[in-house]
Amino acid sequence: MVSEGKELAEIAAKLCYSERTVKYILYGLMKRLQLRNRSHAVSYAIRAGLI
């Protein structure tokens, strides 16, 4: 959903999570994979074949 340009509020509503939870999940993923920002995370997912 991040790759589609969705806002945190839209992602949270669709997944039935709070915005804060979605933000922390994204932050944790980016930290674990040493990604700099959301754009970097999307490009990583595309290269890894996740999208």
PDB file of N, H, CA, C and O in Angstrom:
ATOM      1  N   MET A   1       0.821  -1.193   0.000  1.00  0.00           N
ATOM      2  CA  MET A   1       0.000   0.000   0.000  1.00  0.00           C
ATOM      3  C   MET A   1       0.864   1.256   0.000  1.00  0.00           C
ATOM      4  O   MET A   1       0.484   2.285  -0.559  1.00  0.00           O
ATOM      5  N   VAL A   2       2.012   1.160   0.623  1.00  0.00           N
ATOM      6  H   VAL A   2       2.321   0.324   1.077  1.00  0.00           H
ATOM      7  CA  VAL A   2       2.943   2.290   0.605  1.00  0.00           C
ATOM      8  C   VAL A   2       3.368   2.570  -0.823  1.00  0.00           C
ATOM      9  O   VAL A   2       3.493   3.728  -1.221  1.00  0.00           O
ATOM     10  N   SER A   3       3.591   1.508  -1.604  1.00  0.00           N
ATOM     11  H   SER A   3       3.489   0.567  -1.280  1.00  0.00           H
ATOM     12  CA  SER A   3       4.025   1.689  -2.988  1.00  0.00           C
ATOM     13  C   SER A   3       2.937   2.310  -3.858  1.00  0.00           C
ATOM     14  O   SER A   3       3.227   2.878  -4.911  1.00  0.00           O
ATOM     15  N   GLU A   4       1.694   2.202  -3.421  1.00  0.00           N
ATOM     16  H   GLU A   4       1.458   1.740  -2.566  1.00  0.00           H
ATOM     17  CA  GLU A   4       0.577   2.802  -4.152  1.00  0.00           C
ATOM     18  C   GLU A   4       0.358   4.256  -3.757  1.00  0.00           C
ATOM     19  O   GLU A   4      -0.517   4.927  -4.305  1.00  0.00           O
ATOM     20  N   GLY A   5       1.151   4.742  -2.807  1.00  0.00           N
ATOM     21  H   GLY A   5       1.862   4.197  -2.361  1.00  0.00           H
ATOM     22  CA  GLY A   5       1.046   6.125  -2.383  1.00  0.00           C
ATOM     23  C   GLY A   5      -0.007   6.386  -1.326  1.00  0.00           C
ATOM     24  O   GLY A   5      -0.411   7.530  -1.117  1.00  0.00           O
ATOM     25  N   LYS A   6      -0.449   5.343  -0.666  1.00  0.00           N
ATOM     26  H   LYS A   6      -0.120   4.414  -0.836  1.00  0.00           H
ATOM     27  CA  LYS A   6      -1.472   5.501   0.381  1.00  0.00           C
ATOM     28  C   LYS A   6      -0.880   6.193   1.602  1.00  0.00           C
ATOM     29  O   LYS A   6       0.290   6.001   1.935  1.00  0.00           O
ATOM     30  N   GLU A   7      -1.691   6.985   2.250  1.00  0.00           N
ATOM     31  H   GLU A   7      -2.641   7.140   1.979  1.00  0.00           H
ATOM     32  CA  GLU A   7      -1.307   7.649   3.489  1.00  0.00           C
ATOM     33  C   GLU A   7      -1.409   6.652   4.638  1.00  0.00           C
ATOM     34  O   GLU A   7      -2.073   5.622   4.523  1.00  0.00           O
ATOM     35  N   LEU A   8      -0.744   6.968   5.746  1.00  0.00           N
ATOM     36  H   LEU A   8      -0.204   7.805   5.839  1.00  0.00           H
ATOM     37  CA  LEU A   8      -0.787   6.086   6.922  1.00  0.00           C
ATOM     38  C   LEU A   8      -2.216   5.856   7.395  1.00  0.00           C
ATOM     39  O   LEU A   8      -2.566   4.743   7.785  1.00  0.00           O
ATOM     40  N   ALA A   9      -3.033   6.883   7.366  1.00  0.00           N
ATOM     41  H   ALA A   9      -2.749   7.788   7.049  1.00  0.00           H
ATOM     42  CA  ALA A   9      -4.417   6.752   7.830  1.00  0.00           C
ATOM     43  C   ALA A   9      -5.195   5.762   6.964  1.00  0.00           C
ATOM     44  O   ALA A   9      -5.982   4.969   7.482  1.00  0.00           O
ATOM     45  N   GLU A  10      -4.980   5.807   5.660  1.00  0.00           N
ATOM     46  H   GLU A  10      -4.341   6.452   5.240  1.00  0.00           H
ATOM     47  CA  GLU A  10      -5.662   4.883   4.754  1.00  0.00           C
ATOM     48  C   GLU A  10      -5.208   3.448   4.987  1.00  0.00           C
ATOM     49  O   GLU A  10      -6.023   2.525   5.011  1.00  0.00           O
ATOM     50  N   ILE A  11      -3.905   3.268   5.156  1.00  0.00           N
ATOM     51  H   ILE A  11      -3.243   4.017   5.137  1.00  0.00           H
ATOM     52  CA  ILE A  11      -3.352   1.933   5.403  1.00  0.00           C
ATOM     53  C   ILE A  11      -3.885   1.389   6.717  1.00  0.00           C
ATOM     54  O   ILE A  11      -4.296   0.231   6.796  1.00  0.00           O
ATOM     55  N   ALA A  12      -3.878   2.221   7.744  1.00  0.00           N
ATOM     56  H   ALA A  12      -3.545   3.161   7.680  1.00  0.00           H
ATOM     57  CA  ALA A  12      -4.350   1.797   9.065  1.00  0.00           C
ATOM     58  C   ALA A  12      -5.826   1.403   9.024  1.00  0.00           C
ATOM     59  O   ALA A  12      -6.215   0.397   9.617  1.00  0.00           O
ATOM     60  N   ALA A  13      -6.643   2.182   8.334  1.00  0.00           N
ATOM     61  H   ALA A  13      -6.328   2.999   7.852  1.00  0.00           H
ATOM     62  CA  ALA A  13      -8.075   1.874   8.257  1.00  0.00           C
ATOM     63  C   ALA A  13      -8.304   0.549   7.528  1.00  0.00           C
ATOM     64  O   ALA A  13      -9.129  -0.261   7.950  1.00  0.00           O
ATOM     65  N   LYS A  14      -7.584   0.336   6.452  1.00  0.00           N
ATOM     66  H   LYS A  14      -6.914   0.995   6.109  1.00  0.00           H
ATOM     67  CA  LYS A  14      -7.751  -0.889   5.674  1.00  0.00           C
ATOM     68  C   LYS A  14      -7.317  -2.125   6.466  1.00  0.00           C
ATOM     69  O   LYS A  14      -7.938  -3.181   6.349  1.00  0.00           O
ATOM     70  N   LEU A  15      -6.247  -2.002   7.280  1.00  0.00           N
ATOM     71  H   LEU A  15      -5.742  -1.144   7.375  1.00  0.00           H
ATOM     72  CA  LEU A  15      -5.736  -3.130   8.056  1.00  0.00           C
ATOM     73  C   LEU A  15      -6.334  -3.224   9.458  1.00  0.00           C
ATOM     74  O   LEU A  15      -6.032  -4.156  10.204  1.00  0.00           O
ATOM     75  N   CYS A  16      -7.174  -2.269   9.812  1.00  0.00           N
ATOM     76  H   CYS A  16      -7.420  -1.512   9.206  1.00  0.00           H
ATOM     77  CA  CYS A  16      -7.801  -2.208  11.144  1.00  0.00           C
ATOM     78  C   CYS A  16      -6.756  -2.076  12.257  1.00  0.00           C
ATOM     79  O   CYS A  16      -6.871  -2.697  13.314  1.00  0.00           O
ATOM     80  N   TYR A  17      -5.737  -1.254  11.996  1.00  0.00           N
ATOM     81  H   TYR A  17      -5.643  -0.749  11.137  1.00  0.00           H
ATOM     82  CA  TYR A  17      -4.718  -0.910  12.984  1.00  0.00           C
ATOM     83  C   TYR A  17      -4.779   0.588  13.222  1.00  0.00           C
ATOM     84  O   TYR A  17      -5.418   1.322  12.468  1.00  0.00           O
ATOM     85  N   SER A  18      -4.111   1.037  14.276  1.00  0.00           N
ATOM     86  H   SER A  18      -3.592   0.441  14.889  1.00  0.00           H
ATOM     87  CA  SER A  18      -3.999   2.473  14.490  1.00  0.00           C
ATOM     88  C   SER A  18      -2.886   3.007  13.595  1.00  0.00           C
ATOM     89  O   SER A  18      -2.019   2.258  13.145  1.00  0.00           O
ATOM     90  N   GLU A  19      -2.924   4.304  13.347  1.00  0.00           N
ATOM     91  H   GLU A  19      -3.628   4.912  13.712  1.00  0.00           H
ATOM     92  CA  GLU A  19      -1.870   4.929  12.541  1.00  0.00           C
ATOM     93  C   GLU A  19      -0.507   4.735  13.197  1.00  0.00           C
ATOM     94  O   GLU A  19       0.490   4.497  12.516  1.00  0.00           O
ATOM     95  N   ARG A  20      -0.473   4.838  14.515  1.00  0.00           N
ATOM     96  H   ARG A  20      -1.284   5.032  15.068  1.00  0.00           H
ATOM     97  CA  ARG A  20       0.778   4.690  15.244  1.00  0.00           C
ATOM     98  C   ARG A  20       1.363   3.295  15.045  1.00  0.00           C
ATOM     99  O   ARG A  20       2.575   3.152  14.885  1.00  0.00           O
ATOM    100  N   THR A  21       0.521   2.271  15.053  1.00  0.00           N
ATOM    101  H   THR A  21      -0.464   2.387  15.183  1.00  0.00           H
ATOM    102  CA  THR A  21       0.992   0.901  14.852  1.00  0.00           C
ATOM    103  C   THR A  21       1.607   0.743  13.466  1.00  0.00           C
ATOM    104  O   THR A  21       2.679   0.156  13.319  1.00  0.00           O
ATOM    105  N   VAL A  22       0.925   1.267  12.456  1.00  0.00           N
ATOM    106  H   VAL A  22       0.054   1.743  12.577  1.00  0.00           H
ATOM    107  CA  VAL A  22       1.451   1.177  11.083  1.00  0.00           C
ATOM    108  C   VAL A  22       2.781   1.912  10.985  1.00  0.00           C
ATOM    109  O   VAL A  22       3.717   1.433  10.347  1.00  0.00           O
ATOM    110  N   LYS A  23       2.858   3.078  11.621  1.00  0.00           N
ATOM    111  H   LYS A  23       2.097   3.468  12.139  1.00  0.00           H
ATOM    112  CA  LYS A  23       4.088   3.864  11.604  1.00  0.00           C
ATOM    113  C   LYS A  23       5.238   3.088  12.252  1.00  0.00           C
ATOM    114  O   LYS A  23       6.346   3.065  11.716  1.00  0.00           O
ATOM    115  N   TYR A  24       4.984   2.455  13.396  1.00  0.00           N
ATOM    116  H   TYR A  24       4.084   2.474  13.831  1.00  0.00           H
ATOM    117  CA  TYR A  24       6.023   1.699  14.085  1.00  0.00           C
ATOM    118  C   TYR A  24       6.434   0.451  13.317  1.00  0.00           C
ATOM    119  O   TYR A  24       7.607   0.077  13.329  1.00  0.00           O
ATOM    120  N   ILE A  25       5.482  -0.201  12.646  1.00  0.00           N
ATOM    121  H   ILE A  25       4.530   0.103  12.636  1.00  0.00           H
ATOM    122  CA  ILE A  25       5.806  -1.369  11.835  1.00  0.00           C
ATOM    123  C   ILE A  25       6.726  -0.956  10.693  1.00  0.00           C
ATOM    124  O   ILE A  25       7.738  -1.609  10.439  1.00  0.00           O
ATOM    125  N   LEU A  26       6.376   0.125  10.007  1.00  0.00           N
ATOM    126  H   LEU A  26       5.554   0.656  10.213  1.00  0.00           H
ATOM    127  CA  LEU A  26       7.216   0.623   8.912  1.00  0.00           C
ATOM    128  C   LEU A  26       8.594   1.022   9.422  1.00  0.00           C
ATOM    129  O   LEU A  26       9.609   0.698   8.806  1.00  0.00           O
ATOM    130  N   TYR A  27       8.624   1.724  10.546  1.00  0.00           N
ATOM    131  H   TYR A  27       7.799   1.987  11.046  1.00  0.00           H
ATOM    132  CA  TYR A  27       9.902   2.159  11.114  1.00  0.00           C
ATOM    133  C   TYR A  27      10.766   0.954  11.481  1.00  0.00           C
ATOM    134  O   TYR A  27      11.962   0.936  11.191  1.00  0.00           O
ATOM    135  N   GLY A  28      10.167  -0.053  12.117  1.00  0.00           N
ATOM    136  H   GLY A  28       9.195  -0.039  12.353  1.00  0.00           H
ATOM    137  CA  GLY A  28      10.911  -1.246  12.518  1.00  0.00           C
ATOM    138  C   GLY A  28      11.455  -2.002  11.318  1.00  0.00           C
ATOM    139  O   GLY A  28      12.587  -2.485  11.338  1.00  0.00           O
ATOM    140  N   LEU A  29      10.645  -2.103  10.275  1.00  0.00           N
ATOM    141  H   LEU A  29       9.725  -1.712  10.259  1.00  0.00           H
ATOM    142  CA  LEU A  29      11.083  -2.772   9.056  1.00  0.00           C
ATOM    143  C   LEU A  29      12.239  -2.025   8.410  1.00  0.00           C
ATOM    144  O   LEU A  29      13.228  -2.632   7.998  1.00  0.00           O
ATOM    145  N   MET A  30      12.114  -0.715   8.324  1.00  0.00           N
ATOM    146  H   MET A  30      11.311  -0.222   8.659  1.00  0.00           H
ATOM    147  CA  MET A  30      13.170   0.083   7.702  1.00  0.00           C
ATOM    148  C   MET A  30      14.452   0.024   8.526  1.00  0.00           C
ATOM    149  O   MET A  30      15.547  -0.009   7.964  1.00  0.00           O
ATOM    150  N   LYS A  31      14.328   0.012   9.840  1.00  0.00           N
ATOM    151  H   LYS A  31      13.439   0.039  10.297  1.00  0.00           H
ATOM    152  CA  LYS A  31      15.507  -0.066  10.700  1.00  0.00           C
ATOM    153  C   LYS A  31      16.185  -1.424  10.569  1.00  0.00           C
ATOM    154  O   LYS A  31      17.409  -1.504  10.473  1.00  0.00           O
ATOM    155  N   ARG A  32      15.390  -2.492  10.566  1.00  0.00           N
ATOM    156  H   ARG A  32      14.395  -2.427  10.644  1.00  0.00           H
ATOM    157  CA  ARG A  32      15.937  -3.841  10.483  1.00  0.00           C
ATOM    158  C   ARG A  32      16.662  -4.078   9.161  1.00  0.00           C
ATOM    159  O   ARG A  32      17.702  -4.735   9.124  1.00  0.00           O
ATOM    160  N   LEU A  33      16.106  -3.538   8.078  1.00  0.00           N
ATOM    161  H   LEU A  33      15.261  -3.004   8.108  1.00  0.00           H
ATOM    162  CA  LEU A  33      16.698  -3.737   6.755  1.00  0.00           C
ATOM    163  C   LEU A  33      17.656  -2.619   6.359  1.00  0.00           C
ATOM    164  O   LEU A  33      18.188  -2.613   5.249  1.00  0.00           O
ATOM    165  N   GLN A  34      17.871  -1.679   7.266  1.00  0.00           N
ATOM    166  H   GLN A  34      17.439  -1.683   8.168  1.00  0.00           H
ATOM    167  CA  GLN A  34      18.761  -0.537   7.052  1.00  0.00           C
ATOM    168  C   GLN A  34      18.362   0.278   5.822  1.00  0.00           C
ATOM    169  O   GLN A  34      19.194   0.604   4.975  1.00  0.00           O
ATOM    170  N   LEU A  35      17.060   0.600   5.746  1.00  0.00           N
ATOM    171  H   LEU A  35      16.384   0.336   6.434  1.00  0.00           H
ATOM    172  CA  LEU A  35      16.539   1.403   4.644  1.00  0.00           C
ATOM    173  C   LEU A  35      16.394   2.841   5.124  1.00  0.00           C
ATOM    174  O   LEU A  35      16.066   3.087   6.284  1.00  0.00           O
ATOM    175  N   ARG A  36      16.638   3.778   4.233  1.00  0.00           N
ATOM    176  H   ARG A  36      16.905   3.578   3.290  1.00  0.00           H
ATOM    177  CA  ARG A  36      16.688   5.189   4.614  1.00  0.00           C
ATOM    178  C   ARG A  36      15.321   5.844   4.732  1.00  0.00           C
ATOM    179  O   ARG A  36      15.122   6.677   5.616  1.00  0.00           O
ATOM    180  N   ASN A  37      14.371   5.492   3.867  1.00  0.00           N
ATOM    181  H   ASN A  37      14.533   4.814   3.150  1.00  0.00           H
ATOM    182  CA  ASN A  37      13.052   6.124   3.875  1.00  0.00           C
ATOM    183  C   ASN A  37      12.049   5.206   3.193  1.00  0.00           C
ATOM    184  O   ASN A  37      12.392   4.096   2.786  1.00  0.00           O
ATOM    185  N   ARG A  38      10.812   5.668   3.068  1.00  0.00           N
ATOM    186  H   ARG A  38      10.533   6.570   3.398  1.00  0.00           H
ATOM    187  CA  ARG A  38       9.765   4.828   2.481  1.00  0.00           C
ATOM    188  C   ARG A  38      10.040   4.524   1.015  1.00  0.00           C
ATOM    189  O   ARG A  38       9.767   3.418   0.548  1.00  0.00           O
ATOM    190  N   SER A  39      10.569   5.478   0.300  1.00  0.00           N
ATOM    191  H   SER A  39      10.791   6.376   0.679  1.00  0.00           H
ATOM    192  CA  SER A  39      10.894   5.248  -1.113  1.00  0.00           C
ATOM    193  C   SER A  39      11.939   4.148  -1.249  1.00  0.00           C
ATOM    194  O   SER A  39      11.850   3.291  -2.128  1.00  0.00           O
ATOM    195  N   HIS A  40      12.914   4.187  -0.377  1.00  0.00           N
ATOM    196  H   HIS A  40      12.986   4.883   0.338  1.00  0.00           H
ATOM    197  CA  HIS A  40      13.948   3.149  -0.376  1.00  0.00           C
ATOM    198  C   HIS A  40      13.322   1.793  -0.037  1.00  0.00           C
ATOM    199  O   HIS A  40      13.708   0.775  -0.611  1.00  0.00           O
ATOM    200  N   ALA A  41      12.369   1.771   0.882  1.00  0.00           N
ATOM    201  H   ALA A  41      12.055   2.598   1.349  1.00  0.00           H
ATOM    202  CA  ALA A  41      11.692   0.533   1.260  1.00  0.00           C
ATOM    203  C   ALA A  41      10.893  -0.035   0.088  1.00  0.00           C
ATOM    204  O   ALA A  41      10.883  -1.246  -0.131  1.00  0.00           O
ATOM    205  N   VAL A  42      10.227   0.836  -0.663  1.00  0.00           N
ATOM    206  H   VAL A  42      10.235   1.820  -0.485  1.00  0.00           H
ATOM    207  CA  VAL A  42       9.447   0.389  -1.820  1.00  0.00           C
ATOM    208  C   VAL A  42      10.369  -0.174  -2.890  1.00  0.00           C
ATOM    209  O   VAL A  42      10.084  -1.228  -3.459  1.00  0.00           O
ATOM    210  N   SER A  43      11.473   0.515  -3.172  1.00  0.00           N
ATOM    211  H   SER A  43      11.705   1.371  -2.710  1.00  0.00           H
ATOM    212  CA  SER A  43      12.394   0.012  -4.195  1.00  0.00           C
ATOM    213  C   SER A  43      13.008  -1.313  -3.756  1.00  0.00           C
ATOM    214  O   SER A  43      13.228  -2.191  -4.590  1.00  0.00           O
ATOM    215  N   TYR A  44      13.288  -1.475  -2.471  1.00  0.00           N
ATOM    216  H   TYR A  44      13.109  -0.762  -1.793  1.00  0.00           H
ATOM    217  CA  TYR A  44      13.806  -2.739  -1.947  1.00  0.00           C
ATOM    218  C   TYR A  44      12.784  -3.860  -2.167  1.00  0.00           C
ATOM    219  O   TYR A  44      13.141  -4.959  -2.591  1.00  0.00           O
ATOM    220  N   ALA A  45      11.519  -3.575  -1.877  1.00  0.00           N
ATOM    221  H   ALA A  45      11.228  -2.683  -1.532  1.00  0.00           H
ATOM    222  CA  ALA A  45      10.461  -4.580  -2.037  1.00  0.00           C
ATOM    223  C   ALA A  45      10.305  -4.989  -3.498  1.00  0.00           C
ATOM    224  O   ALA A  45      10.087  -6.163  -3.796  1.00  0.00           O
ATOM    225  N   ILE A  46      10.415  -4.026  -4.408  1.00  0.00           N
ATOM    226  H   ILE A  46      10.592  -3.072  -4.167  1.00  0.00           H
ATOM    227  CA  ILE A  46      10.308  -4.340  -5.835  1.00  0.00           C
ATOM    228  C   ILE A  46      11.470  -5.224  -6.266  1.00  0.00           C
ATOM    229  O   ILE A  46      11.269  -6.221  -6.960  1.00  0.00           O
ATOM    230  N   ARG A  47      12.681  -4.866  -5.859  1.00  0.00           N
ATOM    231  H   ARG A  47      12.844  -4.057  -5.294  1.00  0.00           H
ATOM    232  CA  ARG A  47      13.858  -5.656  -6.235  1.00  0.00           C
ATOM    233  C   ARG A  47      13.810  -7.062  -5.637  1.00  0.00           C
ATOM    234  O   ARG A  47      14.295  -8.017  -6.245  1.00  0.00           O
ATOM    235  N   ALA A  48      13.224  -7.186  -4.444  1.00  0.00           N
ATOM    236  H   ALA A  48      12.830  -6.411  -3.951  1.00  0.00           H
ATOM    237  CA  ALA A  48      13.144  -8.482  -3.782  1.00  0.00           C
ATOM    238  C   ALA A  48      11.984  -9.326  -4.310  1.00  0.00           C
ATOM    239  O   ALA A  48      11.829 -10.483  -3.919  1.00  0.00           O
ATOM    240  N   GLY A  49      11.168  -8.748  -5.198  1.00  0.00           N
ATOM    241  H   GLY A  49      11.294  -7.808  -5.516  1.00  0.00           H
ATOM    242  CA  GLY A  49      10.042  -9.474  -5.772  1.00  0.00           C
ATOM    243  C   GLY A  49       8.836  -9.565  -4.862  1.00  0.00           C
ATOM    244  O   GLY A  49       8.000 -10.453  -5.028  1.00  0.00           O
ATOM    245  N   LEU A  50       8.733  -8.661  -3.905  1.00  0.00           N
ATOM    246  H   LEU A  50       9.413  -7.940  -3.770  1.00  0.00           H
ATOM    247  CA  LEU A  50       7.612  -8.681  -2.969  1.00  0.00           C
ATOM    248  C   LEU A  50       6.390  -7.949  -3.509  1.00  0.00           C
ATOM    249  O   LEU A  50       5.280  -8.112  -3.003  1.00  0.00           O
ATOM    250  N   ILE A  51       6.608  -7.152  -4.529  1.00  0.00           N
ATOM    251  H   ILE A  51       7.510  -7.021  -4.940  1.00  0.00           H
ATOM    252  CA  ILE A  51       5.500  -6.388  -5.122  1.00  0.00           C
ATOM    253  C   ILE A  51       5.307  -6.841  -6.552  1.00  0.00           C
ATOM    254  O   ILE A  51       4.427  -6.333  -7.247  1.00  0.00           O
TER     255      ILE A  51
END
